[in-house]
Amino acid sequence: MIKAVYDDWAEDCVRCQGDARRVMKIWRLGHYYMTTSDKVLFRKPRLVLYKGLNNYYNRLLHGFEIPLQTFIGKGLRIVHMNGIVVSQYARIGENCTVFQQVTIGAVSGVNGAPQIGNNVYIGAGAKILGAIKIGDNVKIGANAVVTHDIPDNVTVVGI
């Protein structure tokens, strides 16, 4: 499992720069601690350390809120970190690009969260809301509000 975390770090490091790289490393480490069942005795202290780093560095300094329960494929690229909020029930595929002020939100718990495919570009200020599926190779323009399913290889702009 730790190899998977290392591979994800390597992918994130290639695609992210500076602070975004550190934010993703903190998130990946916390996600690993939460999902692994090895050495349960040490899980709580590690999660306390993660929560401290997450609350100070990710949330307060960068406005980056992605819960540990969220599934994120490897290679997530965060271009500008300010104000990114993702639901804990959302799924984000591999090699996606996310800009600032993006919200990926659930409407009603597990069944109301977006499922985002691979190689998706999400522009600044975009809002993806509800139980929708975003296909692979989709581009979502800046400030777009997406509330319906999007098929593969489509560009979406506006409301």
Secondary structure, 3 states (H helix, E strand, C coil): CHHHHHHHHHHHHHHCCHHHHHHHHHHHHHHHHHHCCCCHHHHHHHHHHHHHHHHHHHHHHHCEECCCCCEECCCCEECCCCCEEECCCCEECCCCEECCCCEEECCCHHHHCCEECCCCEECCCCEEECCCEECCCCEECCCCEECCCECCCCEECCC
